[in-house]
């Protein structure tokens, strides 16, 4: 049984934007937990998460979203 769906450009953009926002949320939570001494992160992971947050904000804005939502 073959099943197919068709998504237009706007729908795909919304899916991508939603996934990017979820990743941003997880990265922020990870750093928040680290700064509040709830969890431990290696120094490299802290740097990676910080850069990830910075870059995700840029990409979210590119897709027309607001990173602080």
Buried (B, 14 or more C-beta within 10 A) or exposed (E): EEEEEEEEEEEEBBEBBEEBBEBBEEBBEBBEEBEEEEEEBEEEEBEBBEEBBEEBBEBBEEEEBEBEE
